[in-house]
């Protein structure tokens, strides 16, 4: 249609991309800026390519990896539409690692000589250094990270570089790169998650004496310990860590050697490649499934969605507890902002953003499943749409864990406000249990305690302000010792079963969490 209108599109020149550090230490820093800069630059490039330009003679196109079949030129808009380098360049290190491992495998299989393999492996090492130092120059025709690295390899080592791709397809190459990258990122997320669990356990132990109201339906229910509340969320995060532990081997499974879909014709040792790359899950058992499978991306986004739901619920509690009506906690200045109009405001922005970002990650789960659901067997270009979802999910999850850890580490609690939030009616269950110990059925004592609550409401007083005589007027089994039951500390200490709110039980929960963490650390070292 554009040709019929006499319009031509002028391809945008591709600029050199900024340095992206590969060390784990640099990855531990929040990475919102990566996502924002990539998205904005990609959007600007797309908009620029959509502007009709005057007819101009196009320069000869660079030869593409798949170009032998094609004689016509690609529409520049299609170039932009098709390319993935603006985001998959994040996998440059993994692409090089995978290529080096494949070069060793093809050498062992007799496709490359030892000298050729050394030349290719060393050349790839030089490319890695260029990426690390920000000297790698993107050129027109570099539609993805694989094309860019192979083009540069040929520039450095000559025609022998063209042997690297023997028996390999971008279908198994991209799946390998993605798995390697994602496995590394999920290990970083797990380190951050463990740090958050450690902070939760340490804080719970230090503040175990503090009592607070417990809520159901957001209504005052029973007295609990502040540490019991912290450990309730830590228990959910522990389940998240267990899910991640189970997921990692399925991510670290090797597709390389599957070719485009039917397998590799040169007898490369896939098990050795898996060992070489640290793929603890072994090799994908079926070559068609290997290039078709994006379950590991969907599972990762599912894991992140559940974790983000847990962080969102934790954040929601603290948003409520930090409000003026509650005043149980106060966020550090490092994780709060003010109002542009109202000087008195201190807004828990970090917590609200965690709550909001949980919605976006949940949307990513629906998005990645929608991308995959209609694709036929084997590789399809639709899969490219999974990457930006994956990158966003990984970045968001990691950042939110780190922010949550910072909030929890610096949060100020106000025990006196928590104690003032305890009301007499929260001992109604204890009153019923007092009569149970006198031999009455709980269903009967429940109604008796309810009558006491009603009496207090009628008189405009609290349950604690009713006298023994008032209670005896409701049921004769109330004795003078009922006063002992009407105590918040006693109420909490009576919940002494495993997992309960008593001091002993909470300390036991903390000890179990630390035992779990020690076992995980020992397993990781192995």
ZIMO-V919100 format. One line per field, one symbol per residue. phi: phi as a letter, one per 20 degrees, with the letter a starting at -180 (. if undefined). A space follows every 50 residues. Layout:
phi = ???
//
This chain:
phi = .fffemdcdefffeefeffcfdffffffegcgfffffffffffffffffe egdfgbfffgfffefdeffddeeeggffgffefcggdfffegffffgfff ffffffffenedfgfffffffffffffgffffemefdfcgoffbffffff fffffednffffegegmddffeffffgfffffffffffffffffffffff ffffffdfefebfdcclmdgcbfcegfffgffffffffffffffgffgff feceegoemfadodedmfefffffffemefemdffcfffgeefcgfffff ffgfffgfffffffffgffffefgfemfccffgfcccddfddfffceegg fffgfffffffffffffffffefdefgnfcfgggffffffffffffffff fffffffffdfddcgfffffffdgffdffffffgfgfeoeffffffffff ffffffffemceffefeffffffebfffdfffgffebfffgfffedfgne effgffffffffffffffffffffff
//
